[in-house]
Amino acid sequence: MTLVQRDFETDDLGECEIVSPLRATHFMDTSKRLLLSADVDELRAQMRAGVDPPAFELAGPRERIYFNPDALRCGIVTCGGLCPGLNDVIRSIFFCLREKYGVPTVYGFRFGYEGLVDRNSLAPIELTLRRVSQIHEVGGTVLGSSRGPQPAGEMVDRLERLGIQLLFTIGGDGTLRGAHTIVEEVRRRGLKIAVVGVPKTIDNDISFIDTSFGFETAVEAARQATRAAYVEASCHRSGIGLVKLMGRDSGFIASFATLADTQVGICLIPEIAFSIDGVVEAARQRIERDGYVVIVVAEGAGQDLLDVAAEQDASGNRRHGDIGAFLRDQIGETLRAQGTTANIKYIDPSYMIRSLPANARDANLCLRLGHAAVHAGMAGKTDVVIGSWRRRLTHVPIPLAVSSRKKVDTDSYLWQTVLSVTGQDDNLLNADIGAS
């Protein structure tokens, strides 16, 4: 995929003619951009070719804004699976709208995009200081969530009836695709409604966004699971601690959790193929050497080994089989057939992790993302999601963000470090030992 600067250009509703009510604020210089690539050789090649290197628009407060805060009505919706930090983002958006810009009315739509459709009979909640003041202390989302799309026409009908001119959507790639359909319907009707996304994916797999909120909390909590697996495995003869972590299509949580706990001996991610024979042989070798082994597997890894019908969930994602339970059973059976009785302890902490409140670092990111989303919306930006790139917040066009799924680059420093820490051999993991 060859990217050009046009792919990074954001859309807006029109000229910003209203002086921002923000005071004592460092307003963004809208002429500045953040380069996509920091590779000097690549930049030189683009300059020699006379090509503008792709660059992000920076997020932040603008000196002039599009919407009149006094007459503005806003909405917030949370969609998809739960993730640490959802309530933090809701709270951040609300406080920035109310306390910084003086927006009088902010609605929370209940249970995802279902709450944007009248026939579902889900009345929106008018958010207040009292309602949101302490919500960051608990996990989940006070607005509720759901998966799956809703008819764009019906959603825009409700926005029109309520007089909503600025909608904030908090969710992953499915949510962002839904936000884009709303934008398209708004354009078709010639309305002045802005839609701004905040990226929520615990798997950290949205493209052109280096870190999404909830990921740091997930890795921190995953380390507790891997430590428990180590204790169980090391305290039993031929012990195997098997931990299944989140990661439908991308192995970022599994990779970072492995680096956070150097007791892990095998890390299995969707980006790397493996065979049962290969995993069993790698586990057997580690047990012979250390007396135990800890295995971390991402939920989307090894799906080609499972006999699972090609079904999709409400968000359009392929339904995965339980690779953790499959490995538990297959490793045990194979080792028994080889004359070894292993003590396997299987841990799946996924839902416990998803329901946690955000840790300090994620809470900080949530606050910054929420404020940046408000600044973008007040400036009339639409069809954009707030990104993070080399520690700077950016505006990413939604079509660009959902154009591909971010995956672990197996040639990258990240994965090579995982291999170094675990000592695993990907060629061995993918080997058909029986055939050889």
TORSEZA-86743 format. One record per atom (N, C-alpha, C, O): residue in three letters; y, z, x. Coordinates in steps of 0.1 Angstrom, whole numbers, plus 5000, padded with zeros to 4 digits. Each point is the difference from the previous one (the first is absolute). Example, Ala and Ser with C-alpha at 12.3 -4.5 7.8 and 13.67 -1.06 7.14 Angstrom:
<atoms>
ala494350785132 ala501250004991 ala501250005009 ala500050075010 ser501149864986 ser501150005009 ser501150084992 ser501150015005 
</atoms>
This chain:
<atoms>
met498850005008 met501250004992 met501250005009 met500350105007 thr500549794993 thr501249995007 thr501250054992 thr500349954989 leu500450155016 leu501150064993 leu501349955005 leu500249985012 val500750004979 val501449965004 val500950104993 val499750074991 gln501649925013 gln501050104995 gln500149994985 gln500350104994 arg499549785000 arg500149994986 arg499150094992 arg500350054989 asp498549985017 asp499050094994 asp500550144999 asp499550084992 phe501549965016 phe500550145001 phe501350014992 phe500650115000 glu499949794994 glu501350014993 glu499750064986 glu499149974993 thr501850135004 thr499850084988 thr500949944988 thr500949925003 asp498750114985 asp500849964988 asp500950114995 asp499750115002 asp501349854992 asp500950104993 asp500649944987 asp499849884998 leu500850214995 leu500549964986 leu501449935001 leu500449944990 gly500350085021 gly501349945000 gly500950075010 gly499550095008 glu501849884992 glu500950065009 glu500250154998 glu500050054988 cys500150025022 cys500350154999 cys501550025001 cys500749985010 glu499950064978 glu501450014999 glu500550144997 glu501250025000 ile497950074999 ile500450144997 ile499950085013 ile499150005007 val502050084995 val500050095012 val499050114998 val500050074989 ser499249955021 ser499050114999 ser500650134998 ser501050035007 pro498450064985 pro500650144998 pro499550095012 pro500550115000 leu498749845009 leu499550085011 leu501250035009 leu500849915003 arg499250215002 arg501150045009 arg499350065013 arg498950045000 ala501949955011 ala499550065013 ala498649945003 ala499150065005 thr500849804993 thr498849935002 thr500249895010 thr501049935000 his498050055008 his500049895010 his499449884992 his498750004999 phe502149914997 phe499549894992 phe499349905010 phe500449985011 met498649954983 met499349905008 met500949885003 met500749954991 asp499149995021 asp500649885003 asp499149894995 asp498949985006 thr501449954983 thr499149914994 thr499749875008 thr499149934997 ser501650065014 ser499849885009 ser498950025010 ser499549915006 lys500150224996 lys499050035010 lys498649994994 lys499850024988 arg499349945021 arg498649984996 arg499150065010 arg500450035012 leu498350004984 leu499050065009 leu499049905002 leu499349954991 leu500550015022 leu499049895003 leu498650044996 leu499650115002 leu499749794993 leu498550034997 leu499350025012 leu499250095001 ser501049835009 ser499250005013 ser500950065011 ser501249975001 ala498150125007 ala500750055011 ala499549945013 ala500350055011 asp498949844988 asp499449935011 asp501149915007 asp500449914993 val500050125019 val501049935007 val499749855001 val500849914998 asp497950065006 asp499649865002 asp500149924987 asp500449895000 glu499250184989 glu500049934987 glu501449974996 glu500349894995 leu500650205007 leu501449984997 leu500749895008 leu500749924995 arg498950085018 arg500649895009 arg499549874995 arg500849905000 ala497950094996 ala499549874996 ala500749954987 ala500349894998 gln500050214993 gln500749964987 gln501449965003 gln500549904994 met500150165016 met501449975003 met500049865007 met500949924997 arg498250055011 arg499949875006 arg499849894990 arg500449885002 ala498850154988 ala499749914989 ala501249994990 ala499949924990 gly501150165012 gly501150004990 gly499750064987 gly500649964990 val498450135010 val499650064987 val500550155000 val499850075009 asp500849974979 asp500450134998 asp498750094999 asp499249984992 pro500750125017 pro498850094999 pro500150084987 pro501050054996 pro497849964997 pro500050084988 pro500550145001 pro499650075010 ala501249984981 ala500550135001 ala500250064986 ala500349934991 phe499550215009 phe500250074987 phe501550034998 phe500750035009 glu499649984978 glu501350064996 glu499850155000 glu499050054995 leu502050025011 leu499950155001 leu500350074987 leu500949954993 ala498450155004 ala500250084988 ala501150115003 ala500250045011 gly500550004978 gly501050105002 gly501149984990 gly500149904993 pro500950205006 pro501149994991 pro501049895003 pro500349975012 arg500149964977 arg501049895002 arg501450054996 arg500150094991 glu500949865015 glu501450044997 glu500449964986 glu500850074994 arg498749815002 arg500349964986 arg498649984993 arg499149955006 ile500950084982 ile498850004992 ile500149914988 ile501149964996 tyr497850004998 tyr500049914988 tyr500150074987 tyr500849964992 phe498550155006 phe500050074988 phe501150114999 phe500350065010 asn500349954978 asn500950114997 asn499150134997 asn499450004990 pro500650105018 pro499150114998 pro500350074987 pro499050054994 asp502249965001 asp500350074988 asp499349944988 asp499750084990 ala500049795010 ala499449944988 ala498649965002 ala499449924993 leu500050135018 leu498749955004 leu498850084994 leu500150135000 arg498949814996 arg498750064996 arg498949955009 arg499949885002 cys499350225004 cys499049965009 cys498650054995 cys499950094992 gly499149855014 gly498650044996 gly499250015013 gly500249935010 ile498850164989 ile499050025012 ile498649994994 ile499850064989 val499349875018 val498649994995 val499150025013 val500349945010 thr498650134988 thr499050025011 thr498749944995 thr499650024989 cys499849905020 cys498849924996 cys498950025010 cys500350035012 gly498549944984 gly498949995010 gly499450145002 gly500250094992 gly499049925019 gly499350135003 gly501050105005 gly501149975004 leu498550164995 leu500950105005 leu500150005015 leu499149955007 cys502050114998 cys500350005014 cys501050115003 cys500950024992 pro498950055019 pro500950115003 pro501449945002 pro500249905006 gly500850174987 gly501449965001 gly500649934988 gly501249975000 leu498050004990 leu500549934988 leu501250084994 leu501049954997 asn498750185001 asn501150094994 asn501250015009 asn501150014995 asp498749985018 asp501150015010 asp500949884998 asp501250015000 val498249874998 val500849884998 val500750004987 val501249964999 ile498250084990 ile500650014987 ile501350095001 ile501149974996 arg498750155011 arg501050095001 arg501249955009 arg501150024996 ser498549915015 ser501049945008 ser500949904993 ser501250005001 ile498149914992 ile500749904992 ile501050064990 ile501149964999 phe498450144994 phe500850064989 phe501250075006 phe501149984996 phe498750105015 phe501150075005 phe501149915006 phe501250035000 cys498349865007 cys501049915005 cys500849934989 cys501249985001 leu498149984988 leu500749944989 leu501050094994 leu501249974997 arg498350165000 arg500950094993 arg501050075009 arg501250004996 glu498450055015 glu500950085008 glu500949915009 glu501250045003 lys498349855002 lys500849915009 lys500949904993 lys501149985003 tyr498349964987 tyr500749894993 tyr500550044986 tyr500849934994 gly498750185001 gly500550054986 gly499449924989 gly500749994989 val498149955012 val499449934989 val499650104990 val499350095003 pro501149894984 pro499750104990 pro498650004994 pro499550114996 thr499849785004 thr498749994993 thr499049945008 thr500149885005 val498850194997 val498849965008 val498850034992 val499750114997 tyr499549784999 tyr498850024992 tyr498849995010 tyr500049935010 gly499050154986 gly498749995007 gly499049944990 gly499750054989 phe499749845015 phe499049934991 phe498650065003 phe499650015012 arg499750024978 arg498750085001 arg498849915002 arg499949894994 phe499250155015 phe498749945002 phe500149855004 phe499449914994 gly501450075016 gly500149865006 gly500749904991 gly500850034991 tyr498849855011 tyr500649894992 tyr499650014985 tyr500649944992 glu498450145005 glu499750024985 glu501250064993 glu500249974988 gly500550115020 gly501250074994 gly501149914997 gly501050034994 leu499049845011 leu501049914998 leu499749904988 leu500849914998 val498250124995 val499649924989 val500050084987 val499450104999 asp501449864991 asp500250084988 asp498750034993 asp499950114995 arg499249795004 arg498850024992 arg499150115005 arg499150054993 asn501150005020 asn499250115005 asn500550134996 asn499450115002 ser501749904991 ser500650124994 ser500250115010 ser499750124997 leu500849845015 leu500350105010 leu501550015002 leu500649925006 ala500050184988 ala501450015000 ala500550045014 ala499350095007 pro501749854999 pro500550035013 pro500650145000 pro500450064990 ile499650005022 ile500550145002 ile501449985006 ile500249935010 glu500850144984 glu501350005007 glu500050105011 glu499950124997 leu500249845015 leu500050105011 leu501250085001 leu501149954998 thr498850185006 thr501150095002 thr499850085013 thr498949995005 leu502250074999 leu499950095012 leu498950104998 leu499250035010 arg500750034979 arg499050104998 arg498549945000 arg499150075006 arg500849814989 arg498649945000 arg499549975014 arg498850015002 val502149955007 val499649955013 val500250095011 val499649975012 ser501050144986 ser500550085012 ser498850055008 ser500250015013 gln498750024982 gln498950065007 gln498749915001 gln499050045005 ile501149844990 ile498849924999 ile499449965014 ile498949965001 his502050045009 his499549965014 his499050105005 his499349985010 glu500650144984 glu499150105005 glu498549984996 glu499150075004 val500749844987 val498649974995 val499649865002 val500949915001 gly497850064999 gly499649875001 gly500049924988 gly500450054989 gly499149825011 gly500049924989 gly501449944996 gly500950005009 thr499249974979 thr501349944995 thr500350064986 thr499150004991 val502050065007 val500450064987 val500149894989 val500050044988 leu500249845016 leu500149894990 leu498649954996 leu499949924990 gly499150115017 gly498749944997 gly499949865006 gly501049955004 ser497850004997 ser499849875006 ser498849934993 ser499350064992 ser500649815010 ser498949924995 ser499949875009 ser501049975007 arg497949974992 arg499849875007 arg500149884990 arg499850024988 gly500549875017 gly499949884992 gly501349954995 gly501050074999 pro499149804999 pro501349934996 pro500250024985 pro499150034992 gln502149955004 gln500449994986 gln500849874998 gln500549955009 pro499650004978 pro500849884998 pro501450025004 pro500750094996 ala499849825013 ala501350015005 ala501149994989 ala501050075000 gly498749854990 gly501049984989 gly500250134993 gly501150044996 glu497850035001 glu500150134993 glu500750115008 glu500750084995 met499049925018 met500750095009 met501549985000 met500850104999 val499649785002 val501449975001 val500650024986 val501250044999 asp498149944990 asp500550044987 asp500450144999 asp501150044995 arg498150055011 arg500350144999 arg501250045009 arg500850084997 leu499249865015 leu501250025009 leu501349964993 leu501050075001 glu498949824992 glu501249954992 glu500450104990 glu501250034998 arg497850014994 arg500350094989 arg500650145004 arg500950054994 leu498649995018 leu500550135005 leu501349985008 leu500650105004 gly499849784999 gly501249975008 gly499850035015 gly500950035007 ile497849964997 ile499750035015 ile500549885008 ile499649884997 gln501250145013 gln500549895008 gln499450015015 gln500249915007 leu499250204996 leu499450025013 leu498750084999 leu500050114995 leu498949825009 leu498750064999 leu499450025014 leu500049915008 phe499550214995 phe499350035012 phe498550014998 phe499650084991 thr499749845016 thr498550004999 thr499450065012 thr500349955011 ile498950154988 ile499350065011 ile498549975000 ile499350054991 gly500349885018 gly498649965000 gly499649905011 gly500849975009 gly497949994991 gly499549915010 gly500249864997 gly500949964993 asp498249955013 asp500249864998 asp499849954986 asp500749914996 gly498450164996 gly499949964986 gly501350044992 gly500449924992 thr500150195011 thr501350044994 thr501149915004 thr500849964991 leu499350005021 leu501049915005 leu499949864993 leu501049944996 arg497750015002 arg499849884993 arg500550014986 arg500649914994 gly499150215000 gly500550024986 gly501650005000 gly500649954990 ala500050115020 ala501450005001 ala500649865001 ala501049974994 his498349955013 his500549865002 his499949924987 his500949924997 thr498150114995 thr499949934986 thr501150054991 thr500549924992 ile499950205010 ile501250054992 ile501249935004 ile500849954992 val499450035021 val501249935006 val500049864995 val501049954996 glu497849985004 glu500049864995 glu500449994985 glu500749914996 glu498850194996 glu500450004986 glu501450034998 glu500749944991 val499950155017 val501450034999 val500849885004 val501049974993 arg498649955017 arg500749885004 arg499949904989 arg501049934997 arg497950054997 arg499849914989 arg500950024988 arg500549914994 arg499850225004 arg500950034989 arg501450015004 arg500950014991 gly499449985022 gly501450005004 gly500650144999 gly501250014998 leu498050095004 leu500550144999 leu500450055014 leu499649955010 lys501250164990 lys500550065012 lys499250145001 lys500650114999 ile498149885004 ile499250125003 ile499449995014 ile499449905003 ala500850205005 ala499550005013 ala498750085001 ala499850104993 val499349865015 val498750065002 val499850035015 val500049915008 val499850224996 val499950045014 val498750085001 val499750094992 gly499549875018 gly498750075002 gly500150105012 gly500749985009 val498450124989 val499850105011 val498549995003 val499250024991 pro500449955022 pro498649975003 pro499150125000 pro500350105007 lys498749914984 lys499150114999 lys498649955003 lys499449944991 thr500150085020 thr498649975003 thr499550095010 thr500450005012 ile498750094984 ile499450095009 ile499349945012 ile499850055011 asp499749824986 asp499349935011 asp500949935010 asp499549965010 asn501850054988 asn501049945009 asn499749855002 asn500149955012 asp499649984978 asp499649865001 asp501049894995 asp499649894997 ile501650155000 ile501049904995 ile500649935012 ile500550075010 ser499649804990 ser500549925011 ser501550025002 ser500750024991 phe499749975022 phe501450015004 phe500650144997 phe501250015000 ile497950094999 ile500450134999 ile499150095009 ile498850004998 asp501850065013 asp499250065010 asp499450134995 asp498850035004 thr501950044988 thr499450134995 thr500550024985 thr501249994997 ser497950044994 ser500350044987 ser499850154998 ser499250065007 phe501449994983 phe499950154998 phe498650044995 phe499449924993 gly500250205011 gly498750054996 gly499049985011 gly499050075001 phe501249835008 phe499049975011 phe499950125009 phe498950035004 glu502250025001 glu500050115010 glu499250124994 glu499250065007 thr501149974980 thr499350114993 thr498549984999 thr499250095003 ala500549784994 ala498649974999 ala499250015013 ala498950065001 val501749905010 val499450015013 val499950155004 val498950045005 glu502150044992 glu499950145004 glu498950074992 glu499350085005 ala500649894982 ala498950064992 ala498749945004 ala499050084999 ala500949805005 ala498749945004 ala499550075012 ala498750015002 arg502250045007 arg499550075012 arg499350134996 arg499050045007 gln501350024982 gln499350124996 gln498649964996 gln499050085003 ala500849804991 ala498749964996 ala499149975012 ala498950035001 thr501749905009 thr499349975012 thr499650125008 thr499050005007 arg501950104993 arg499750125007 arg498850084993 arg499150055007 ala500949944980 ala498950074993 ala498749925003 ala499050065001 ala501149814999 ala498849925003 ala499550035014 ala498850015002 tyr502150015008 tyr499650045013 tyr499350135001 tyr498950025006 val501650084987 val499450134999 val498650004995 val499150055005 glu500849884983 glu498749984994 glu499049935009 glu498850045001 ala501649855005 ala499149925008 ala499650075013 ala498850005003 ser502250075003 ser499750065013 ser499150134999 ser499450045009 cys500650014979 cys499250134997 cys498649974995 cys499350104997 his500349785003 his498749964995 his499349915010 his500649925007 arg498150094994 arg499249915009 arg500149864994 arg499849984989 ser500549935020 ser500249864996 ser500949994989 ser499849934990 gly501450135011 gly501050014989 gly500849875000 gly500549955010 ile499850014977 ile500949884998 ile501050054990 ile499750034988 gly501649965015 gly501150034991 gly500649864996 gly500549935008 leu499450044979 leu500449874995 leu501250024991 leu499950074990 val501249875013 val501350024992 val500449864995 val500249915008 lys500050084979 lys500649884994 lys501450024997 lys500450104993 leu500549815012 leu501450014998 leu500549884992 leu499349904999 met502050114996 met500649894993 met500249885009 met500150025013 gly500049874981 gly500249875008 gly499249894994 gly499049965004 arg501649984985 arg499249904992 arg499849875009 arg498949955001 asp502250015005 asp500049875008 asp500450025014 asp499949915008 ser500750214995 ser500650025013 ser499650145005 ser499950104993 gly499849915020 gly499450125006 gly501050095007 gly499750065010 phe501549944985 phe501150085007 phe499750155000 phe500150075010 ile499649984978 ile499750154999 ile498850045008 ile500150105008 ala498849824991 ala498850035008 ala500450005015 ala499550085008 ser501249824997 ser500449985014 ser500850125005 ser499750065010 phe501449974982 phe500950115005 phe499350144999 phe500250085008 ala498949944982 ala499350124999 ala499050025011 ala499850115005 thr499749785000 thr499150005011 thr500850045013 thr499550085008 leu501649874994 leu500950035011 leu500550145000 leu500250075010 ala499949994977 ala500550134999 ala498950115003 ala500350115002 asp498449844998 asp498950095002 asp499049935009 asp499249924996 thr500950115017 thr499249935010 thr498550044999 thr499249965009 gln500450124982 gln498650024998 gln499249894993 gln498850004999 val502049914995 val499449894992 val499349905010 val500649965010 gly498250004988 gly499249925009 gly499949854995 gly499849915008 ile500450074979 ile499949874994 ile501049984989 ile500150094991 cys500749815010 cys501049974989 cys499749864995 cys500049905007 leu499850094980 leu499749884993 leu501149964990 leu500450084992 ile500249805010 ile501149954992 ile499749874994 ile499149935005 pro501650034985 pro499749874993 pro500249885009 pro499449894998 glu501550125012 glu500249895009 glu498949975010 glu500049895006 ile499150204995 ile498949985010 ile498650004993 ile499750094992 ala499649805010 ala498649994993 ala499150095008 ala500150035012 phe498950034980 phe498950085007 phe498849984992 phe500049964988 ser498950085018 ser498750004993 ser499450145000 ser500450095008 ile498749934983 ile499450144999 ile499250035013 ile500150115005 asp499249795000 asp499250025012 asp501050045011 asp499750095008 gly501449844993 gly501050025011 gly500550144999 gly500250075010 val500249984978 val500650134998 val498950115003 val500350105007 val498549884989 val498950095003 val499850015015 val499850125005 glu500149775001 glu499850005015 glu501250075007 glu499750085009 ala501549904987 ala501250065006 ala499950154998 ala500350085008 ala499349964979 ala499950144997 ala498950075008 ala500250115005 arg498749824996 arg498950065008 arg500350025014 arg499750105006 gln501049815000 gln500550015014 gln500950125002 gln499950075010 arg501049954980 arg500950115001 arg499350134999 arg500350105006 ile498749914984 ile499350124998 ile499250035013 ile499950125004 glu499549785002 glu499250035013 glu500950055011 glu499650095008 arg501749864992 arg500950055010 arg500650134997 arg500150095009 asp500449934979 asp500850124996 asp499350104991 asp500450114999 gly498549844995 gly499350094990 gly500549984986 gly499450054990 tyr501749875008 tyr500649984987 tyr500949885000 tyr500249945011 val500250014977 val501049905000 val500950014987 val499450044990 val501949935011 val500950004989 val500349854997 val500549935009 ile499350034979 ile500349864996 ile501150004989 ile499950074990 val501149855012 val501149984990 val499949864995 val499949905008 val500150084979 val499949874994 val501149984990 val500250094991 ala500549805009 ala501049974990 ala499349954987 ala498949935002 glu501650094987 glu499349974987 glu499749854998 glu499149974993 gly501749955013 gly499849854999 gly499149945011 gly499849884999 ala499850205010 ala499149955011 ala498649974995 ala499550064991 gly499949845015 gly498649974998 gly499649964986 gly498950024996 gln502149934996 gln499749964986 gln499049894999 gln499349984990 asp500649945021 asp499049895000 asp498650055000 asp499049924997 leu500850215006 leu498650055001 leu499650064986 leu498850034999 leu502149984992 leu499750064987 leu499749904990 leu500649895000 asp498550144991 asp499749924988 asp500950044989 asp499650074991 val501749875009 val501050044990 val500549874994 val500349905006 ala499750114980 ala500549884993 ala501549985003 ala500750105002 ala499749784998 ala501449965003 ala500950034988 ala500449914992 glu500050225006 glu500850044989 glu501450045006 glu500150035012 gln500949984979 gln501350045004 gln500550114991 gln499650024989 asp501250075017 asp500650114993 asp501349944992 asp500349885001 ala500450214992 ala501149964992 ala501149945009 ala500849934994 ser499350115018 ser501049945009 ser499649875006 ser500849945008 gly498050014989 gly499649885006 gly499350015013 gly499649905007 asn500250224998 asn499350035012 asn498549994998 asn499550054990 arg499749905020 arg498650004999 arg499450145000 arg500550085008 arg498649954983 arg499450134999 arg499050015012 arg499149925001 his501150195006 his499250025012 his498850094996 his500150094992 gly498849895015 gly498950094999 gly500250125009 gly500950005008 asp498350104991 asp500250135007 asp499349985014 asp498850035001 ile501949925009 ile499549985013 ile499650135006 ile499050005009 gly501650114988 gly499750135006 gly498650054996 gly499250035008 ala500649964979 ala498650044995 ala499049915005 ala498850045003 phe501549834997 phe499049905005 phe499750035015 phe498850005003 leu502150035005 leu499750035014 leu499350135001 leu499050015008 arg501350094985 arg499350135000 arg498549974997 arg499150055008 asp500649874982 asp498649984996 asp499349915010 asp498950035004 gln501849865000 gln499349915009 gln499850055014 gln499049985006 ile502050104999 ile499850065014 ile498950105000 ile499150005009 gly500850084980 gly499050104999 gly498649934999 gly499150045007 glu500749864985 glu498849934998 glu499549935013 glu498950015004 thr502149935003 thr499649925012 thr499650105011 thr499049975007 leu501750144995 leu499750095010 leu498650074997 leu499250025009 arg500650014979 arg498750064996 arg498849905003 arg499050045005 ala501349834993 ala499049905003 ala499749995015 ala499049965004 gln502050075004 gln499950005014 gln499550135006 gln499850025012 gly499950084979 gly499450125004 gly501050115003 gly499750105006 thr501649884990 thr501150105002 thr500550054987 thr500349924991 thr499750215008 thr500650064988 thr501450055003 thr500250105007 ala500749834987 ala501450045002 ala500650094989 ala499649984988 asn501350115015 asn500750084991 asn501349934997 asn501050015008 ile499149924980 ile501249934997 ile500950084990 ile499550044989 lys501749985014 lys501050064991 lys501149904997 lys500749955009 tyr499450024978 tyr500949894995 tyr501250064993 tyr499850094992 ile501449875013 ile501250064994 ile500949884995 ile500349915008 asp500150104980 asp501049904994 asp501250084995 asp499950054988 pro501249965019 pro501150084996 pro501149914993 pro501150054998 ser498649834998 ser501049914996 ser501050054989 ser501250005002 tyr498250054987 tyr500950044989 tyr500750135003 tyr501150024995 met498350075014 met500750115004 met501349975008 met501050064999 ile498849835010 ile501149965008 ile501149934991 ile501250035002 arg498449894989 arg501049934992 arg500950094991 arg501149974997 ser498350155000 ser500850094991 ser500850105007 ser500750084994 leu499449915020 leu500850105007 leu501549974999 leu500449894998 pro500450225004 pro501449975001 pro500349955014 pro499150015009 ala502049924993 ala500349945013 ala500350115011 ala500550104997 asn499049865015 asn500450095011 asn501449985004 asn500749924994 ala499850155016 ala501450005004 ala500549865004 ala501049964996 arg498249975012 arg500449875004 arg500049904989 arg500949924999 asp498150084992 asp500049914988 asp501250044991 asp500649914994 ala499650225004 ala501150044991 ala501449945005 ala500849964992 asn499350045021 asn501349955006 asn500049854998 asn501149954996 leu497849985005 leu500049854998 leu500349974985 leu500749914997 cys498750174994 cys500249984986 cys501550014996 cys500549924992 leu500150185014 leu501450024997 leu500849885004 leu500949954993 arg498950005019 arg500749895006 arg499749874992 arg500949924997 leu497950064999 leu499649884992 leu500750004987 leu500549904995 gly499550224998 gly500650014987 gly501549975001 gly500549934991 his500250135019 his501449975001 his500349865003 his500949944994 ala498350005015 ala500249865003 ala499749914988 ala500749904999 ala498450134993 ala499749934988 ala501250004990 ala500449904994 val500250225005 val501250014992 val501249925005 val500749934993 his499550085020 his501149925006 his499849854998 his500949934997 ala497850035004 ala499849854998 ala500249974986 ala500749894997 gly498850194993 gly500249974986 gly501550004996 gly500449914993 met500350195012 met501450004996 met500849885005 met501049964995 ala498549985016 ala500749885006 ala499549884993 ala500349895004 gly498950124986 gly499549894992 gly498849925006 gly499749894996 lys499750175014 lys498849945006 lys498950004990 lys499850104993 thr499449805007 thr498949994991 thr498849925006 thr500249935009 asp498650104985 asp498849945006 asp499850045014 asp499549925008 val500950204996 val499850055013 val499250135000 val500050074990 val499449965021 val499350135003 val500650055012 val500349935010 ile499850214991 ile500650065011 ile498950015011 ile498950064997 gly501349895015 gly499150005010 gly500450095012 gly501150055000 ser497949975009 ser500350085012 ser499549915012 ser498849975000 trp502050005009 trp499749925011 trp500650055013 trp501250015001 arg497950035008 arg500550065013 arg501050114997 arg501050015006 arg498650084985 arg500850124996 arg501349974994 arg500950094999 arg499449794996 arg501249974993 arg499649954986 arg499049944998 leu501750104992 leu499849974986 leu500649864997 leu501149975005 thr498149954988 thr500449864998 thr499849964985 thr499450074992 his501149815005 his499849934987 his499049895003 his500249915008 val498650104985 val499049905001 val499949924986 val499750074990 pro500449805010 pro499849934987 pro498650034995 pro499049995008 ile500950044979 ile498650034995 ile499049895002 ile498950025004 pro501549854994 pro499049895002 pro499550005015 pro498849975002 leu502050075007 leu499650015014 leu499050125002 leu499049985007 ala501450134987 ala499150125002 ala498649984995 ala499150065005 val500849874984 val498749984994 val499349875004 val499049964994 ser501649975016 ser499449875004 ser498750015007 ser499249915001 ser500550215005 ser498850035007 ser499750155000 ser500950084998 arg497949965006 arg499750145001 arg500050045015 arg499449935008 lys501350174995 lys500050055014 lys498750065004 lys499450084993 lys500149885018 lys498750045005 lys500150055014 lys500949975008 val498150114997 val499950045013 val499749885009 val499049934998 asp501850055012 asp499849895010 asp499050055010 asp500350095008 thr498549854992 thr498950065009 thr500249975014 thr499350055009 asp501849874994 asp500449975014 asp501150095004 asp500550005012 ser500050084979 ser501250085002 ser499750135009 ser498950035001 tyr502250035004 tyr499950125007 tyr499350114991 tyr499350085005 leu501149924982 leu499450104991 leu498550005000 leu499350105003 trp500149784995 trp498550004999 trp499450015013 trp498950065001 gln501749895010 gln499450025013 gln500050155004 gln499150045007 thr501950034988 thr500050145003 thr498950084992 thr499450095005 val500449864983 val498950064992 val498749985007 val499250095002 leu500649785004 leu498749985007 leu499950085013 leu498950055003 ser502349975003 ser500050095012 ser499650144997 ser499350075007 val501349984982 val499850144996 val498550034996 val499450105004 thr500149814987 thr498750024995 thr498949955010 thr498950064999 gly501449855009 gly499049945009 gly499049914993 gly499049965006 gln501450004982 gln499149914992 gln500049865005 gln501049965006 asp497949974991 asp499949865004 asp499949924987 asp499050004994 asp502149925003 asp499949924987 asp498949905000 asp499549974990 asn500249985022 asn498849905000 asn498750074997 asn499249944993 leu500650185012 leu498850084996 leu500050034985 leu498949994994 leu502350055000 leu500050034986 leu499649884991 leu499550024990 asn500849865015 asn499749894992 asn498749935003 asn499749904995 ala499650165014 ala498749945005 ala498950034990 ala499950104993 asp499249805006 asp498850014992 asp498950055009 asp499249925006 ile500750214996 ile499150065010 ile498549974997 ile499349975010 gly500350024978 gly498749974996 gly499649865005 gly498849985004 ala502149934994 ala499749865003 ala499949985015 ala499349915005 ser501550175003 ser500049985014 ser498850075007 ser499950005012 
</atoms>
